[in-house]
Amino acid sequence: MLITVRAVLFFIFPMKIVGRENVPKTGGIVLCCNHISYMDPVYLSLAVKRPVFYMAKEELFNHRFLGWLLKSLGAFPVRRGAGGQSGIHTGEDIIKQGRIMGIFPEGTRSKDLTPQRAKSGVAMIAAQTGADVLPAAIAVKGKIRPFRRVTVRIGKIIPNGELAVKQGLPSEIKAAAGRIMEEIRALWEAGN
């Protein structure tokens, strides 16, 4: 059945995937991507071919069907504006189990479809777990619609040590989050 669902999704939402070989076959990593649509988790999950567990804003789980769907896709709720500590702890647990933690560093969808500034959570999770970061970008000409091709570009792993978070200082976390978004922006520009 999963193969059928995958085929239908690829037909309705055609994708070009670049860099799939950069996805490690095993091990916990932080998968980071720009955020342009509610479909982004689906695109990324199809592109990496490994289960990905995503943070999602708590309000989305209040809707019965959407909440069920999100949970079945491995998403977990995060209360925005509350510091996000529960989301960070859940993300750490996922990575320590050797799984992929998916996060959209901007914290919300981009209104103009361009990569925005990253929030600090992505760098905090990477620093606290020692996980490497896998940058990715989703690009599309115009808004995402059925039968419009989307390009998913997966970059090369950013080794955790290159993020240069030594003491967990706010300045280090901010710089690491900025570095991650620079990689995402470069991938996005290559796909546009």
N, CA, C and O of each residue as an XYZ file, in Angstrom:
768
protein
N       0.823     -1.200      0.000
C       0.000      0.000      0.000
C       0.865      1.262      0.000
O       0.542      2.237     -0.677
N       1.966      1.242      0.760
C       2.850      2.403      0.812
C       3.389      2.738     -0.574
O       3.519      3.911     -0.923
N       3.702      1.722     -1.359
C       4.198      1.948     -2.721
C       3.126      2.629     -3.560
O       3.434      3.518     -4.353
N       1.869      2.221     -3.394
C       0.767      2.836     -4.134
C       0.606      4.298     -3.734
O       0.457      5.168     -4.592
N       0.635      4.566     -2.437
C       0.513      5.948     -1.950
C       1.653      6.795     -2.498
O       1.433      7.915     -2.959
N       2.865      6.263     -2.448
C       4.035      6.980     -2.966
C       3.857      7.302     -4.451
O       4.137      8.421     -4.880
N       3.394      6.327     -5.237
C       3.204      6.526     -6.680
C       2.153      7.599     -6.949
O       2.336      8.443     -7.825
N       1.058      7.567     -6.200
C      -0.003      8.566     -6.381
C       0.523      9.957     -6.039
O       0.273     10.915     -6.771
N       1.249     10.068     -4.932
C       1.800     11.371     -4.547
C       2.770     11.903     -5.594
O       2.745     13.090     -5.919
N       3.626     11.026     -6.124
C       4.575     11.464     -7.152
C       3.849     11.904     -8.422
O       4.320     12.796     -9.127
N       2.704     11.282     -8.718
C       1.944     11.666     -9.910
C       1.276     13.025     -9.709
O       1.357     13.899    -10.572
N       0.621     13.194     -8.571
C      -0.105     14.442     -8.315
C       0.848     15.592     -7.992
O       0.632     16.728     -8.414
N       1.892     15.286     -7.247
C       2.877     16.298     -6.856
C       4.250     15.851     -7.355
O       5.052     15.338     -6.576
N       4.528     16.041     -8.655
C       5.799     15.550     -9.209
C       6.997     16.212     -8.532
O       6.995     17.406     -8.230
N       8.013     15.390     -8.308
C       9.199     15.863     -7.605
C      10.456     15.528     -8.373
O      10.570     14.475     -9.001
N      11.387     16.446     -8.306
C      12.751     16.175     -8.749
C      13.575     16.142     -7.468
O      13.562     17.100     -6.694
N      14.287     15.049     -7.243
C      15.085     14.903     -6.028
C      16.554     14.919     -6.411
O      16.999     14.121     -7.235
N      17.298     15.827     -5.812
C      18.730     15.960     -6.070
C      19.468     15.748     -4.749
O      19.127     16.370     -3.743
N      20.468     14.882     -4.746
C      21.305     14.699     -3.566
C      20.849     13.618     -2.604
O      21.301     13.582     -1.460
N      19.963     12.738     -3.045
C      19.481     11.674     -2.152
C      20.640     10.844     -1.589
O      20.546     10.309     -0.484
N      21.727     10.741     -2.353
C      22.884      9.956     -1.899
C      23.543     10.556     -0.653
O      24.357      9.893     -0.009
N      23.204     11.797     -0.307
C      23.772     12.444      0.878
C      23.084     12.035      2.181
O      23.552     12.379      3.266
N      21.976     11.303      2.075
C      21.242     10.872      3.270
C      21.926      9.643      3.861
O      22.024      8.614      3.192
N      22.401      9.731      5.110
C      23.017      8.552      5.731
C      21.992      7.426      5.862
O      20.819      7.676      6.139
N      22.432      6.210      5.664
C      21.521      5.057      5.736
C      21.097      4.756      7.174
O      20.015      4.217      7.407
N      21.951      5.106      8.133
C      21.641      4.861      9.542
C      22.112      6.043     10.378
O      22.831      6.920      9.898
N      21.693      6.046     11.627
C      22.169      7.045     12.575
C      21.237      8.229     12.729
O      20.508      8.598     11.808
N      21.277      8.811     13.906
C      20.458      9.975     14.201
C      21.059     11.243     13.624
O      22.245     11.521     13.804
N      20.238     12.002     12.935
C      20.659     13.283     12.356
C      19.524     14.289     12.494
O      18.380     13.927     12.768
N      19.860     15.544     12.302
C      18.870     16.610     12.250
C      18.716     17.001     10.785
O      19.658     17.500     10.169
N      17.530     16.775     10.229
C      17.219     17.151      8.849
C      16.557     18.520      8.884
O      15.504     18.683      9.500
N      17.166     19.509      8.226
C      16.677     20.886      8.254
C      16.320     21.339      6.852
O      17.044     21.056      5.897
N      15.209     22.040      6.728
C      14.757     22.481      5.409
C      13.980     23.787      5.535
O      13.406     24.092      6.580
N      13.977     24.550      4.444
C      13.116     25.729      4.401
C      11.662     25.262      4.445
O      11.372     24.091      4.198
N      10.754     26.180      4.761
C       9.351     25.803      4.973
C       8.453     26.695      4.126
O       8.301     27.883      4.408
N       7.852     26.108      3.073
C       7.013     26.897      2.170
C       5.574     26.410      2.096
O       4.709     27.117      1.579
N       5.300     25.197      2.612
C       3.971     24.621      2.430
C       3.687     23.574      3.500
O       4.603     23.025      4.113
N       2.398     23.307      3.711
C       2.016     22.202      4.593
C       2.491     20.864      4.033
O       2.588     19.888      4.777
N       2.784     20.803      2.751
C       3.235     19.569      2.103
C       4.721     19.276      2.341
O       5.184     18.183      2.016
N       5.462     20.210      2.889
C       6.913     20.037      3.051
C       7.312     18.737      3.753
O       8.223     18.058      3.279
N       6.664     18.359      4.870
C       7.059     17.092      5.499
C       6.861     15.883      4.584
O       7.649     14.938      4.619
N       5.823     15.916      3.780
C       5.574     14.811      2.845
C       6.681     14.762      1.803
O       7.235     13.696      1.535
N       7.007     15.904      1.214
C       8.078     15.950      0.210
C       9.397     15.443      0.785
O      10.074     14.621      0.167
N       9.757     15.931      1.958
C      11.028     15.517      2.555
C      11.045     14.031      2.878
O      12.034     13.345      2.622
N       9.952     13.539      3.439
C       9.896     12.119      3.781
C      10.029     11.245      2.542
O      10.712     10.222      2.575
N       9.385     11.639      1.456
C       9.514     10.885      0.206
C      10.935     10.971     -0.336
O      11.441     10.010     -0.916
N      11.572     12.104     -0.150
C      12.912     12.304     -0.708
C      13.984     11.515      0.038
O      14.895     10.975     -0.589
N      13.892     11.440      1.364
C      14.973     10.799      2.118
C      14.807      9.294      2.267
O      15.781      8.593      2.539
N      13.610      8.792      2.098
C      13.336      7.343      2.166
C      13.703      6.705      3.505
O      14.014      5.516      3.564
N      13.666      7.488      4.564
C      13.799      6.980      5.931
C      12.721      7.671      6.748
O      12.341      8.797      6.427
N      12.221      7.030      7.790
C      11.226      7.722      8.615
C      11.803      9.011      9.201
O      12.931      9.042      9.692
N      11.005     10.060      9.136
C      11.407     11.362      9.668
C      10.350     11.788     10.685
O       9.151     11.685     10.424
N      10.798     12.261     11.829
C       9.903     12.700     12.890
C       9.991     14.217     12.991
O      11.066     14.776     13.206
N       8.838     14.878     12.833
C       8.793     16.340     12.733
C       8.146     16.987     13.944
O       7.247     16.428     14.574
N       8.633     18.187     14.250
C       7.944     19.065     15.186
C       6.806     19.724     14.412
O       6.966     20.071     13.241
N       5.662     19.897     15.065
C       4.545     20.612     14.438
C       3.862     21.454     15.514
O       3.791     21.055     16.676
N       3.367     22.607     15.119
C       2.743     23.472     16.119
C       1.534     22.768     16.739
O       0.769     22.081     16.063
N       1.398     22.962     18.022
C       0.404     22.270     18.835
C      -1.021     22.415     18.286
O      -1.805     21.468     18.347
N      -1.353     23.576     17.760
C      -2.714     23.834     17.288
C      -3.151     22.863     16.185
O      -4.336     22.553     16.059
N      -2.191     22.387     15.394
C      -2.537     21.474     14.305
C      -3.096     20.154     14.826
O      -3.846     19.481     14.119
N      -2.746     19.779     16.037
C      -3.206     18.514     16.611
C      -4.620     18.624     17.173
O      -5.212     17.611     17.546
N      -5.177     19.847     17.241
C      -6.539     20.034     17.743
C      -7.584     19.575     16.734
O      -8.698     19.221     17.118
N      -7.244     19.576     15.470
C      -8.149     19.107     14.419
C      -8.088     17.579     14.398
O      -7.005     17.006     14.287
N      -9.238     16.920     14.503
C      -9.270     15.465     14.671
C      -8.527     14.713     13.571
O      -7.633     13.920     13.864
N      -8.889     14.953     12.297
C      -8.252     14.204     11.208
C      -6.788     14.607     11.045
O      -5.912     13.749     10.934
N      -6.528     15.907     11.032
C      -5.159     16.380     10.844
C      -4.261     15.911     11.991
O      -3.121     15.507     11.765
N      -4.774     15.968     13.209
C      -4.005     15.488     14.355
C      -3.654     14.017     14.223
O      -2.523     13.611     14.490
N      -4.634     13.221     13.809
C      -4.386     11.787     13.595
C      -3.339     11.580     12.508
O      -2.419     10.778     12.663
N      -3.487     12.314     11.403
C      -2.552     12.180     10.286
C      -1.133     12.557     10.721
O      -0.176     11.843     10.421
N      -1.007     13.664     11.419
C       0.311     14.101     11.875
C       0.962     13.062     12.786
O       2.141     12.743     12.634
N       0.191     12.542     13.724
C       0.738     11.520     14.626
C       1.149     10.271     13.854
O       2.180      9.668     14.151
N       0.347      9.883     12.866
C       0.681      8.683     12.089
C       1.931      8.901     11.239
O       2.610      7.940     10.878
N       2.237     10.147     10.921
C       3.446     10.467     10.160
C       4.661     10.674     11.070
O       5.758     10.958     10.590
N       4.463     10.532     12.375
C       5.586     10.669     13.298
C       5.792     12.077     13.823
O       6.817     12.358     14.445
N       4.839     12.964     13.586
C       4.972     14.338     14.085
C       4.620     14.387     15.572
O       3.885     13.539     16.078
N       5.149     15.380     16.248
C       4.822     15.574     17.656
C       4.599     17.060     17.904
O       5.221     17.902     17.257
N       3.695     17.387     18.857
C       3.320     18.786     19.062
C       4.364     19.595     19.825
O       5.050     19.091     20.714
N       4.458     20.861     19.446
C       5.329     21.821     20.120
C       4.510     23.080     20.368
O       3.837     23.580     19.467
N       4.573     23.584     21.586
C       3.874     24.824     21.917
C       4.774     25.988     21.546
O       5.815     26.208     22.165
N       4.359     26.734     20.522
C       5.176     27.859     20.067
C       5.101     28.990     21.077
O       4.072     29.223     21.711
N       6.228     29.686     21.208
C       6.282     30.828     22.109
C       6.490     30.441     23.563
O       6.543     31.309     24.434
N       6.608     29.139     23.835
C       6.800     28.692     25.218
C       8.225     28.203     25.442
O       8.484     27.450     26.382
N       9.136     28.619     24.597
C      10.521     28.206     24.757
C      10.851     26.900     24.068
O      12.020     26.610     23.811
N       9.834     26.110     23.765
C      10.035     24.894     22.985
C      10.840     23.801     23.653
O      11.336     22.906     22.969
N      10.988     23.844     24.988
C      11.837     22.850     25.658
C      11.319     21.432     25.501
O      12.112     20.507     25.327
N       9.987     21.235     25.560
C       9.472     19.866     25.405
C       9.775     19.345     24.005
O      10.109     18.172     23.839
N       9.661     20.199     23.009
C       9.991     19.800     21.640
C      11.460     19.481     21.481
O      11.828     18.546     20.769
N      12.295     20.251     22.138
C      13.737     20.009     22.069
C      14.073     18.670     22.722
O      14.879     17.907     22.189
N      13.461     18.377     23.872
C      13.729     17.102     24.551
C      13.239     15.920     23.713
O      13.920     14.898     23.623
N      12.070     16.055     23.107
C      11.564     14.982     22.240
C      12.493     14.792     21.055
O      12.803     13.660     20.684
N      12.939     15.883     20.461
C      13.883     15.807     19.346
C      15.178     15.123     19.737
O      15.721     14.324     18.974
N      15.669     15.435     20.916
C      16.893     14.788     21.406
C      16.696     13.280     21.532
O      17.569     12.502     21.146
N      15.547     12.866     22.074
C      15.262     11.431     22.227
C      15.225     10.730     20.874
O      15.751      9.626     20.731
N      14.610     11.363     19.889
C      14.518     10.784     18.543
C      15.914     10.557     17.973
O      16.209      9.486     17.443
N      16.760     11.558     18.084
C      18.118     11.461     17.533
C      18.930     10.397     18.268
O      19.656      9.624     17.643
N      18.807     10.360     19.583
C      19.552      9.360     20.365
C      19.124      7.933     20.021
O      19.886      6.990     20.231
N      17.911      7.772     19.494
C      17.430      6.457     19.063
C      17.904      6.116     17.647
O      17.536      5.076     17.102
N      18.719      6.992     17.054
C      19.246      6.728     15.718
C      18.287      7.077     14.599
O      18.402      6.550     13.492
N      17.351      7.951     14.874
C      16.335      8.332     13.887
C      16.605      9.734     13.340
O      17.503     10.441     13.796
N      15.802     10.105     12.355
C      15.923     11.439     11.757
C      14.902     12.376     12.388
O      13.702     12.101     12.398
N      15.401     13.476     12.908
C      14.559     14.533     13.453
C      14.444     15.611     12.390
O      15.441     16.238     12.032
N      13.240     15.833     11.884
C      13.018     16.858     10.869
C      12.580     18.158     11.509
O      11.711     18.173     12.380
N      13.181     19.237     11.079
C      12.824     20.536     11.643
C      12.923     21.605     10.555
O      13.808     21.573      9.700
N      12.003     22.533     10.615
C      12.018     23.684      9.721
C      12.520     24.853     10.566
O      11.751     25.441     11.327
N      13.806     25.195     10.441
C      14.442     26.153     11.355
C      13.762     27.511     11.444
O      13.906     28.205     12.450
N      13.022     27.903     10.406
C      12.371     29.215     10.425
C      11.215     29.259     11.421
O      10.811     30.335     11.863
N      10.688     28.091     11.772
C       9.613     28.023     12.751
C       8.225     28.239     12.191
O       7.239     28.028     12.897
N       8.122     28.652     10.948
C       6.831     28.871     10.300
C       7.049     28.894      8.791
O       8.181     28.964      8.313
N       5.943     28.833      8.050
C       6.065     28.867      6.589
C       6.415     30.281      6.116
O       5.975     31.280      6.686
N       7.216     30.326      5.062
C       7.612     31.599      4.464
C       6.484     32.115      3.575
O       5.989     31.390      2.712
N       6.088     33.343      3.782
C       5.013     33.926      2.970
C       5.451     34.188      1.529
O       4.648     34.074      0.603
N       6.731     34.541      1.339
C       7.202     34.845     -0.018
C       8.007     33.692     -0.633
O       8.642     33.860     -1.674
N       7.976     32.519      0.021
C       8.613     31.285     -0.463
C      10.137     31.315     -0.431
O      10.776     30.386     -0.926
N      10.733     32.361      0.141
C      12.195     32.417      0.245
C      12.612     31.988      1.653
O      11.856     32.194      2.603
N      13.795     31.398      1.804
C      14.258     31.021      3.143
C      14.376     32.245      4.048
O      14.885     33.289      3.641
N      13.899     32.096      5.275
C      13.915     33.173      6.262
C      14.990     32.894      7.311
O      15.732     31.919      7.195
N      15.072     33.732      8.316
C      16.050     33.557      9.390
C      15.663     32.376     10.283
O      14.482     32.139     10.538
N      16.668     31.645     10.752
C      16.426     30.473     11.603
C      16.204     30.878     13.051
O      16.793     31.841     13.543
N      15.353     30.132     13.714
C      15.225     30.235     15.166
C      16.348     29.387     15.775
O      17.007     28.627     15.065
N      16.563     29.514     17.059
C      17.710     28.857     17.698
C      17.525     27.370     17.976
O      18.511     26.666     18.193
N      16.291     26.875     17.974
C      16.021     25.489     18.350
C      16.813     24.459     17.575
O      17.268     23.466     18.143
N      16.984     24.687     16.279
C      17.708     23.722     15.451
C      19.148     23.558     15.930
O      19.651     22.438     16.016
N      19.801     24.655     16.235
C      21.191     24.589     16.699
C      21.271     24.021     18.111
O      22.230     23.326     18.447
N      20.275     24.312     18.936
C      20.260     23.765     20.293
C      20.138     22.243     20.257
O      20.841     21.547     20.990
N      19.259     21.731     19.416
C      19.091     20.275     19.313
C      20.380     19.632     18.816
O      20.834     18.633     19.374
N      20.965     20.200     17.774
C      22.214     19.639     17.240
C      23.320     19.678     18.295
O      24.053     18.705     18.467
N      23.436     20.803     18.998
C      24.495     20.941     20.002
C      24.297     19.977     21.170
O      25.252     19.349     21.627
N      23.068     19.862     21.648
C      22.811     19.030     22.826
C      22.905     17.536     22.531
O      23.159     16.745     23.440
N      22.706     17.140     21.277
C      22.768     15.714     20.932
C      24.088     15.325     20.288
O      24.431     14.144     20.236
N      24.836     16.316     19.795
C      26.057     16.011     19.051
C      25.765     15.502     17.650
O      26.661     14.996     16.973
N      24.512     15.632     17.208
C      24.110     15.114     15.897
C      24.611     16.000     14.767
O      24.725     17.218     14.906
N      24.905     15.358     13.651
C      25.218     16.089     12.432
C      23.920     16.635     11.847
O      22.830     16.168     12.179
N      24.051     17.625     10.977
C      22.894     18.277     10.365
C      22.892     17.995      8.869
O      23.918     18.123      8.200
N      21.732     17.611      8.354
C      21.556     17.389      6.923
C      20.674     18.504      6.376
O      19.468     18.506      6.623
N      21.255     19.463      5.629
C      20.447     20.549      5.078
C      19.718     20.108      3.812
O      20.211     19.275      3.052
N      18.552     20.676      3.606
C      17.771     20.404      2.398
C      16.989     21.663      2.055
O      16.815     22.550      2.891
N      16.524     21.727      0.820
C      15.708     22.864      0.398
C      14.641     22.391     -0.564
O      14.863     21.499     -1.383
N      13.477     23.007     -0.447
C      12.368     22.750     -1.359
C      12.170     24.010     -2.177
O      12.049     25.108     -1.634
N      12.138     23.837     -3.497
C      11.953     24.980     -4.394
C      10.856     24.652     -5.396
O      10.731     23.515     -5.849
N      10.069     25.656     -5.733
C       8.998     25.507     -6.716
C       8.794     26.865     -7.380
O       8.958     27.910     -6.749
N       8.442     26.837     -8.631
C       8.117     28.085     -9.330
C       6.671     28.436     -9.009
O       5.753     27.764     -9.479
N       6.459     29.473     -8.221
C       5.108     29.833     -7.802
C       4.681     28.999     -6.608
O       5.514     28.380     -5.947
N       3.393     28.982     -6.333
C       2.853     28.224     -5.199
C       2.791     26.738     -5.521
O       2.683     26.341     -6.681
N       2.862     25.931     -4.478
C       2.728     24.484     -4.656
C       1.281     24.173     -5.001
O       0.351     24.556     -4.291
N       1.122     23.471     -6.107
C      -0.198     23.048     -6.585
C      -0.060     21.657     -7.175
O       1.039     21.246     -7.550
N      -1.166     20.930     -7.261
C      -1.090     19.626     -7.931
C      -0.526     19.774     -9.343
O      -0.834     20.729    -10.057
N       0.297     18.818     -9.724
C       0.913     18.694    -11.046
C       1.987     19.748    -11.333
O       2.473     19.832    -12.461
N       2.362     20.542    -10.344
C       3.466     21.487    -10.492
C       4.712     20.859     -9.864
O       4.693     20.447     -8.704
N       5.790     20.790    -10.639
C       7.010     20.121    -10.174
C       7.672     20.885     -9.026
O       7.805     22.108     -9.047
N       8.072     20.116     -8.042
C       8.798     20.619     -6.882
C      10.191     20.004     -6.912
O      10.341     18.821     -7.218
N      11.193     20.784     -6.601
C      12.560     20.262     -6.511
C      12.973     20.198     -5.045
O      12.884     21.185     -4.315
N      13.423     19.022     -4.633
C      13.975     18.838     -3.292
C      15.468     18.598     -3.460
O      15.882     17.620     -4.082
N      16.271     19.495     -2.903
C      17.731     19.350     -2.952
C      18.231     19.009     -1.558
O      17.935     19.702     -0.585
N      18.989     17.932     -1.483
C      19.555     17.496     -0.215
C      21.055     17.754     -0.267
O      21.752     17.265     -1.156
N      21.533     18.520      0.686
C      22.947     18.886      0.702
C      23.812     17.850      1.390
O      23.353     16.772      1.768
N      25.053     18.202      1.537
C      26.005     17.335      2.235
C      25.881     17.573      3.741
O      25.551     18.669      4.194
N      26.152     16.531      4.484
C      26.100     16.603      5.950
C      27.004     17.729      6.457
O      28.126     17.904      5.983
N      26.494     18.482      7.422
C      27.311     19.444      8.162
C      27.722     18.727      9.451
O      26.881     18.510     10.324
N      29.002     18.355      9.586
C      29.426     17.688     10.822
C      29.179     18.597     12.025
O      29.387     19.808     11.958
N      28.741     18.003     13.099
C      28.389     18.778     14.281
C      29.511     19.708     14.726
O      29.248     20.836     15.143
N      30.748     19.255     14.645
C      31.881     20.074     15.068
C      32.020     21.365     14.284
O      32.536     22.354     14.805
N      31.562     21.368     13.029
C      31.644     22.581     12.206
C      30.655     23.658     12.641
O      30.767     24.809     12.220
N      29.694     23.294     13.474
C      28.739     24.291     13.955
C      29.354     25.169     15.041
O      28.808     26.220     15.374
N      30.482     24.743     15.588
C      31.284     25.531     16.535
C      30.505     25.976     17.769
O      30.650     27.106     18.233
N      29.678     25.074     18.292
C      29.006     25.354     19.563
C      29.802     24.635     20.638
O      29.650     23.430     20.841
N      30.650     25.383     21.323
C      31.558     24.794     22.313
C      30.997     24.876     23.736
O      31.073     23.917     24.504
N      30.431     26.042     24.071
C      29.962     26.261     25.438
C      28.454     26.464     25.517
O      27.914     26.652     26.608
N      27.776     26.430     24.393
C      26.331     26.630     24.393
C      25.913     28.070     24.616
O      24.784     28.345     25.024
N      26.831     28.989     24.344
C      26.521     30.410     24.508
C      25.487     30.843     23.474
O      25.465     30.312     22.364
N      24.626     31.804     23.827
C      23.635     32.279     22.862
C      24.258     32.730     21.540
O      23.681     32.500     20.477
N      25.422     33.365     21.594
C      26.072     33.821     20.359
C      26.502     32.634     19.496
O      26.429     32.706     18.269
N      26.951     31.539     20.128
C      27.338     30.339     19.377
C      26.116     29.673     18.747
O      26.158     29.239     17.596
N      25.039     29.599     19.510
C      23.798     28.981     19.019
C      23.255     29.778     17.834
O      22.855     29.205     16.821
N      23.246     31.102     17.969
C      22.747     31.962     16.893
C      23.604     31.807     15.640
O      23.069     31.718     14.535
N      24.915     31.774     15.798
C      25.817     31.616     14.650
C      25.622     30.251     13.984
O      25.646     30.154     12.757
N      25.431     29.199     14.783
C      25.225     27.858     14.228
C      23.912     27.793     13.451
O      23.862     27.213     12.367
N      22.850     28.385     13.999
C      21.562     28.411     13.293
C      21.704     29.182     11.980
O      21.145     28.784     10.959
N      22.450     30.280     12.012
C      22.699     31.047     10.785
C      23.466     30.245      9.754
O      23.170     30.319      8.562
N      24.446     29.482     10.199
C      25.233     28.634      9.278
C      24.337     27.602      8.597
O      24.450     27.370      7.394
N      23.453     26.991      9.367
C      22.532     25.997      8.811
C      21.639     26.642      7.751
O      21.437     26.069      6.681
N      21.104     27.829      8.040
C      20.232     28.502      7.067
C      21.004     28.951      5.835
O      20.435     29.000      4.744
N      22.285     29.280      5.980
C      23.101     29.620      4.799
C      23.162     28.438      3.842
O      23.034     28.607      2.629
N      23.358     27.238      4.389
C      23.403     26.030      3.556
C      22.057     25.796      2.879
O      21.997     25.460      1.696
N      20.982     25.976      3.637
C      19.642     25.786      3.075
C      19.394     26.799      1.968
O      18.872     26.446      0.910
N      19.764     28.053      2.201
C      19.563     29.094      1.182
C      20.343     28.770     -0.093
O      19.823     28.949     -1.194
N      21.580     28.299      0.043
C      22.386     27.948     -1.138
C      21.727     26.818     -1.927
O      21.712     26.849     -3.158
N      21.186     25.825     -1.230
C      20.481     24.730     -1.910
C      19.221     25.244     -2.594
O      18.909     24.850     -3.717
N      18.497     26.130     -1.906
C      17.273     26.704     -2.468
C      17.584     27.507     -3.733
O      16.886     27.386     -4.740
N      18.638     28.329     -3.673
C      19.011     29.133     -4.841
C      19.403     28.245     -6.015
O      19.108     28.576     -7.163
N      20.061     27.126     -5.744
C      20.439     26.194     -6.814
C      19.213     25.527     -7.427
O      19.248     25.105     -8.583
N      18.126     25.432     -6.657
C      16.911     24.784     -7.155
C      15.934     25.726     -7.805
O      14.955     25.281     -8.405
N      16.175     27.024     -7.703
C      15.246     28.007     -8.275
C      15.694     28.526     -9.609
O      15.013     29.358    -10.209
